Amino acid sequence: MCEWLEQACFYEIYPQSFYDTDGDGIGDLNGIIEKLDYIARLGCNALWINPCFVSPFYDAGYDVADYCKIAPRYGTNEDARRLFKKAHEKGIRVLFDLVPGHTSIDHEWFIRSMEKKKNEYSGRYIWTENPWEHFAGMKNITGYLNGICERGTCAVNFYTTQPALNYGFAEPDPDKPWQISPEHPDARATKEAMWDIMEFWLSMGCDGFRIDMAHSMIKNDEDGKETIKFWQEIRRRLDTKFPEAVIISEWGEPDRSIEAGFHMDFLLHFGPSHYNDLFRDHPYFAGKGDLSEFIPYYKMVSKKAGDRGLICIPSSNHDMARISRHLSERELKLAFAFLLSMPGAPFIYYGDEIGMRYMEELPSVEGGYERTGSRTPMQWDRTLNAGFSSARTQDLYLPVDPEEDYPDVATQMSDPDSLYHTVKEQIRLRKEYKSLHNYASVTFIQDGTDGKSLVYLREGRSGRKDDSVKILVAINPSKEERIIPLEGLRTDQLIYQCGQVSAGQDRIEMEGESAAYFTVRED
Ligand code: NOJ
C-alpha cells in the first residue's frame, strides 16, 4: 500500500477550463500553479489533470499525438516540472492522465504504421491487412478505420480518430494472423513503449496516473483475465522502481481492477455500479429512488477489494453531467456529506465544490458532445469572464455560465453557509478523524432502501484495530422527519450537521433533508 493514499483527497482539473494566465482563452499549467493555494485551502492534497499532451483535440486531448510533450496551448514540459515541484512544496501530489489504449491518428507511430513497407511500428496497431475484414462483435474494439492507407482496416478504441494500440488478443484465432498473443514481440513492444512514457513523467516528478479505459488493453478478453495480467506486471514494476507512485483506473469494476493491481478504481456513470442512483437519474440525494441496488454492489466490491485498493466515488467528472444538474444546493450538501465520509479517496470535479452548473445544450467542442456542458470555465469571481481569463469573451474555450446568479469562488468564500464552506469543513473532519480516512471500514446500519435514511459507522482501518474514535454518519435526504433507532450505539459529540438533528439515548431525530456526523461513545 502507498501510505499517502490513506489521506488523499483529489481534485480533478480539466486544464482547458481551470485558469488562463496568458489570455488566450484557454486554461494552462501556469494557471494550475497559480491556483494551488486555492486547492490546498479547500483541503485537497492531490490532483488528477486531464490529458495535457500534444494532440489534434478531436477528443479534448484523449487523442494523444506525443505522450512526452505538453501541448503548447497549456505550456511546456518545464511548466510541468515546475507544477510538480510547486505542488509538492504545498503537500499536493499530481496525477497525469495516461491514455494507453489508443493514440490519435496524428501520432508518429500511427503515421509510420500506415506504411505498406514493414517497419518498427507496423505491429503497433491492429491491422487486418484487408479493407473488407472488420472486427464486428469483438470485445474492446469499438469500430474500425479503413480506406486511409494500403494496409486495410485498423481497429479503433473509441472515436475513429483513436486507433487502438496493439497489446494482443486474449485468445488469438490461428486463422487470423493479425490476432497476436499478448506475449508476441509486437504486443510486448507496445507495452514497453507505454512503460517508457510512464517512466518519463514519473522521473520528472509526476506522482502517478489516472489510466484511461484501463479495461480495454487486451482485445477479445471476455473475463478480463489477460488485461488483469497486463496491469499486474505494470504494478510490479511501479512497486520496484516508483513505490510512491499510484495508478487509478477508469474501469468501473473494482472487483477486477484492484486484482489487476490498481491502487484505486472509480464507480462510474456507466457499468454495473448503480452510481447514477446516488446523484443522477432518480437521485437518492434528491429524496427520490433508493439505494437497493447500489449498496449490495458496493458491499460486494468492497469485500473483494479488502485492504488492497480504494473504491472511489467521484462527485462528477468531465464525461458526465455535473452533480448539481439534479440536486438543489441543500441536496448537494447532503451528497457531499456522503462523498466525504465514505471510504475510498474522494474525487471532487473542479467547480463542484461551489455547485457550478451543467450548461444545457452547448454546441459540442473538441468531441465533447453532451459532455461539453460539464467542461465550462471555472468561475472564480464576478469580474470579466468570471475571473477565468482576460481574453475577449468570444474567444473563450467555452462560455462561462451566463446566468446572473452564477456560483463563484469569491462570493462563496465570504459566505460561511455556502457549499464551498460545507465541503471544506467536511474535508477538514475527514482529515481530523482517523475513522474517516480512506482505508477505514464502513458498516451500514440503514442502507437507503424503502425510503430509509443512510446511516453508517466508520471505524479503524479495515482488517486492523486501532484506537481511533468511531464516527456515525446519518443522512436523511427525504423531505420528512426521520427517527433513527440507535440499537446499542451511543452517540457522543455532534461534529457536523446540516439541518436540525438531535440525538437522544437511543435514537437520532432528523428533520427532512439533513445530515450529521457523530462520534460514538464506547462504554
Ligand atoms: C474516457 C475519457 O474519460 C473520455 O473523456 C474519453 O473520451 C474516452 N475515454 C476516450 O479516451
Boltz pocket constraint, residues with backbone or C-beta under 6 A from the ligand:
constraints:
  - pocket:
      binder: B
      contacts: [[A, 59], [A, 62], [A, 63], [A, 99], [A, 158], [A, 212], [A, 213], [A, 250], [A, 318], [A, 319]]
      max_distance: 6.0
